[in-house]
């Protein structure tokens, strides 16, 4: 766009030079006075850039005011100077070039009437054309700048979204596996079969390493899909998410509707939210029992994860886990809340819109 602007300004300047150099008479002042336009224009370009629009507007007014029917080609120079003034004007609504060109054209018209010679009405049209062309170019440049800015913002937004998704996956997936390893290690110390606990810890560790490798690959190549070994299927909640808590002595009851109506994105959100909630039960609740319920309720799917532990803190801290839950629910247009459970403990309730009515 800047190249187009320079070419247009160069063409306008060339028109001014050619017209003034070739005019040989028919003006209302000595022809040599027109040459003062050149040093004024050079000063505007090289030294007085702040006053460029004003200087070009004054030159347009001068050239237009001294033109006559006999020097009709000066109208082109006036139009070109109006173009240069309008294009250089930093104001949102440029008016200096327009006002200068009109003032010069009006002066030339009045002088022609006083001297009783044919007035040069076309000068007004040429000034208008010069202003219109400059205004169109400014509008095009502004639209191009807005388009480039919007594209850059879209790219930055996509990058931030990728980083946010990656942070959620890192917290939900790897954090869950590490928590499961800690829970299994603690349970294995008191259980009758420490060797089985060690095998489960090793399995969880290998899964965590595979998922971590996948996320690191995505960090190095943002275009790569985030794909982890943990399958985001609702049917795996009972075995993959609840089983580590059962092995640590927490009784987990899972109830899932066969058709909750969630699409792939909704099912993934429900799975990850359940994963985070059960991880929090294992880490913080001190519970002996937990319940997971996903049922269809009217036009939505309701997910409840509750426990009989110590209950939510009086002022819950919105750490990475709760922030991830809020982001997932918000992205789908749902709602959620963290409440004390009747009878003691914590209740996480999430409502997600269904894809199939």
N, C-alpha and C positions, 0 to 999 in steps of 0.2 A: 504493500500500500504506500509506503514511503517513497518507493521508486516512482510510482504513478504520480505522486504529488510533485516530485522534483521535475519529472518530464513535463507536467502541465504548467508548472511555474516557469520552466525554461522556455516553453512554447509561447507563453504570454509575454515574457521579457523579449523574446525574439520579434514578436509582432510590434512591440513598442519601438524597438531599435529600427526595424525596417521602415516603419511608417514615418518616423521622425527624420530619418536620414534621407528618405526619398521625397518628402514634401518640399515643394519649391515655391510655394506662394499660396495666395488665397486665404491667409489667416489674418486675424484682426490685430496682430502685433508683428514686429519683425520676426522672420523665421528663425533667426539665431537664438531667440529667447527659448525656443522649445528644447534647445540642447541642455538647458539647466535641469531637465528631467533626469539626465544621465548621472551627474554627480549626486543628485538627491537620492536616486534609486540605489546607487553604489553605497552611499552612506547608510541607507536603511538596511541593506543586506550585510554589510561588513562591520559597521560600528554601532549604529543606533537601532539595534534589533528590537529593543523594547518599544520603539515608536514606529516600527515598520508599517503597521496598518494605517497610522495617521499620515505618514509621509506619502505613501502610495495613494491614499485618498485625496490628499492635497494635490498631488501630481495629476490625478484623474480629473479633479475639478478644474485645474489650470488648462489642461489639454482640451477638455470639452468646451470651456468657456471661450477659447480663442479660435475654435474651429468654425468654418463657414461652409456654405453649400459648395464653394469652389475647392475646399480642402476636406471633402467628405471622408477621406480615408483616415483622418484624425479620429473619427468616431471609433474605429477599430482599436487605436491606441488607448483611447479613454476607456473602452470596454475592458481591454487587457489590464489596465491599471486598477480598475474596479475589481477585477478578478483577483489580482495580486493582493490588494488591500483586504478584501473579504476573506481570502484564504489565510492571511497572516493574522487576522484578528482573533485574539484569545477569548473574546467574549462568547457566551453561549449563543446569543443572538447578535451577530455582527451587524453594525449599521454604518460604520465610518465610510467604507467604500461606497455603499449605496447613497449615503447622504452627499458625499463629495461629488460623485458622478452626476447625481440629479441637480445639485447646485450648479455645477459647471454647465450642464445641458440647459438649465433654466436661464442662466446668464447669457449663453450663446443665443438662445431663442429671443430673449428680451432685446439684446443688442441688434439682432437682425430686424426686429420690428421697428426699433428706433431709427436705424439706418435705411429703413424702407427697402429692404432686400428680402428675397425669399427665405423664410425661416427654415431651419434644419431640424424638422420634427423627428427624423430617423435616429437622431442622437439619443433620444430618450429610450428608444427600443434597444439600441446597442448597449447602453448602460445597463438596462434591465437584463439583457442576455448575459452580460459579463457577471452580474451579481448572481443570477440564477445558476449559471454553471459552477461558480465557486461554492454556492450553497449546497448544490447537489454533491459536489466533491467532498465537502465537509461532512455531509450527512453519510455518505458512503464510507468515509474514513472512520467516523464515529461508530457506525454499524459494524464495520470490520473489527474495530478495537473491542467492541462489546462481545462479538462472536469469539474472538481469540480469548478474551478474559473468561467467557463462559466455558469454553473448552478446557482452559487451564483449571478452572474451578471444578469442572466435572471430573477431570483427571485426578485432582487432589482429593476430591470426595471419594472417588473409587479407591484410591490408595488408602485413605483413612478407614474406609469400610473393610478393606482387606485386612488391615492391621487389627481392627476391632474383632473381626471374625477369628483371626489367628489367635489373638489374646484369649478369646472365649474358649476356643478349642484347647489351647494349651492348659488353661486353668481347669476346664471341665474334664478333659480326657486324662492328661498326665497326672493332675492333682488327684483324681479319683483313684487311679491305679496306685499311686504312692500311699494314699490313705488306706486303701485295702491292704497293702503290704504291712503297714504299721499295725492295723487291727489284727491281721492274721498272725503277726509275730507275737503280739501281746497274748492272743488267745492260745497260740501254740505253747507258750511257757506254762500254761496251766492245764492244757488239754492232755488226753491220754496218748496222743500220737503226734509228737513233735515233728517226725519225719514227714508226715502228710502236710503239716503246716508249712514246712520248709519248701515242699514241692509247690504248694499254692503260691507262696511268696515268689519263688523262682518264675512261675508262669506269669504272675502279675508283673514282675520286673521285665521279663522279655517283651510282654505286650506294651509296657510303658516305653521301652527303648524303641520298639518298632514305630510306635506313634510319634515319639519325639523325633526320630529320624525323618519321618514324613513331614512334620512341621518345619524342621530345619531346611529341608529341600524347598518348601514353599517360601521360606524367608529369603533364600538365595534366588529363587525364580518365582516372583509374585504371580506370573501367569499360570503356574501349575495349580491344579486343583488340590484343595485340602481334602485328603482322603485318609482316614484312620482305620485301623483294623477293627475297632469297636463298631459293629453294625448298628446303625441308628434305627432299630426296629423295636416297636412297642412290645412285641412278644418276648424280647430278651430281658425286659425289666426284671422279671421274677428270677431268672437264673443268673444273669451277669451282674445286676446291680444289687439285688437283695441278698444273694447268697453269701457274700463276704460278711454282712452283718449277722446273718444266722450263725455263721461259723464262729463269730465272736460272742454268741450268746444272746443276741437280740432277736426276738420273734418278729418276723416281718410277714405281714399279710398283704397280698397283692390281688387287687380286683380290677380287671380291665374289661371294658365292653368289647365285644367282638367287632363291632362297627362303630367306632366313636365319631366317624365322619371327617377325620383330619386328613389333609393332603400330605405330601411328602415333607414339606416345610413344617407343617404343624406337628406331624409325628416326630420329626427330629427335635423340635423345640420341647415337646412333652417329654421325650426321652432324656434330653440334656438337663431339663429342669428337675426331673426326678433324680437323675444322677447327682446333681448338686445338692438337692435336699437330703438324700440318703447319706451323702458324704458328710454333710453337716451333722446329721444324726450320729454318725460314727465318731466324729471328732469332738462335738461339743455337748450333745444332749444328755449323756449319761442315762440313756433310756434302756428299758427292758423289752419294749415292744414298739413297733412302728407299723403304720398302715399306708398303703398306696392305693388310691382309687381314681380311675379314669372312666367317666361315664358321660353319655350323651344327655344333655339337659336342654331341651328346646332347640334354639338356633345356635347352640354352642356346645363345646366339650369342656367339662369341669374336671380338673385335676386337683386332687387333694393328697398331700403327703403330711402325715401327722405322727407324733410320737408321745410317749408318756414320760418324757424326761423333765428337765428342770425348767422348761419353758423359755420363751424368748426374753432377751434382756429388756430392761425398761426403756432403754434408748438404743435400739439396734444400730450397729455400725454397718453402713452400706459398703462392704468390702467388694472384692472382685466377684465373689459368688453371687451376692444379691444384685450387683450391678449387671452381671451377665444375664440373670433371670429377667431383670427389668428390660434390658435391651431386646432379648428374644421376644418377650410378650409384646412390647411396644411395636416391634417391626411387623407383627401379625395383626395389630389392632385389637389386642385382647386386654385383660385386666388381671391384677394379682394383688394379694395381700398376705401379710404375715401376722398371725393372731395367736393369742393364748388358746390352747385346746381346752374345751370343757372337761373338767376332771383332772387337769394338769397336763403339762407338756406344751408342744408347739404345733400349730396348724398352718401349713402353707397352702393357700387356695389360689388356683389359676384358672381363668376362663379364657378359652381360645375359640375364635370363630371357626365354624366347620366349613369344609369345602363342598360337601354334598348335603343338600337339605333333606 
